[in-house]
């Protein structure tokens, strides 16, 4: 799941080298923390949170196939 979030984030930002993804959790519950450059936070969140919501939807759909529950959090450094 972390690689999927990282691929989506790298495609959206202008500084793909600063994308950091940390996957925490075990078993069925997984938390994925996404960190990007300060200038790119708006690109990840999108207008009214639409980009972030779409990314979470895609990740949740992929997680359902693996019988897991995934939460994506966007964190600031």
N, C-alpha and C positions, 0 to 999 in steps of 0.2 A: 504494500500500500504506500509506503514512504516513497518508493521510486516513482509511482504514478503522480503523487503530489509534487515531487521535485520536477518531473518532466513538464507538468502543466505550468508550474511557477516559472521555470526557466524560459518557457516560451512567451510569457507575458511581460517580464521585466526587462529593463534596459541594462541592468548589471547582473547577468546570470551567475557570475562567479561568487556573488555574495548571498546566494540562496542557500539556506541551511534548513535541513529537515531532521527532526529527532522523533523517533518512534518509541513510545513508552507503553507499558502494559503487558499483560500476558493473557494467554487463553483467548477468550472471545472479545474482551473489551480492550480496545487499542486507542491511544491518544497520539495524534500526530501533530507536532508543533512545528509551524512554518515561520521562519524568520527571513526577512529580505532587507535590502538596503533601505534607509529612511526615505529616500526619494521615490522608491518603488512601492511603498505601502498602499498608496492610492490606486495603483494599477492592479494590485492583488485584490483589494476590497471592491473596487468598482463603484459606480454611481449607485447609491442606495444599497450597497452590499450585494449587487447582482452577481458579480464575478465570483465572490467568495461563496455565495449560495450555490452557484452552478458547480463550482469545484467540489463542494461538500456533497452535492447530489451525485456527481460522477463517482466519487470515492465510496459513498455509501452503496451505490449500485454494484460496484466491484466487490465490496466487502460481503454483500448478501450472498454472492456466489460461493464465497469461502466460509459462509456461516459465521461471520464475525460482526462485531459492532464497532464502528470506527467514528471517532470525533476528530475534526480538524480544527486546530486553534492557530490563529495568526498572532504571533507575539512580537513585541518590540525589544530591541537590544538595549 
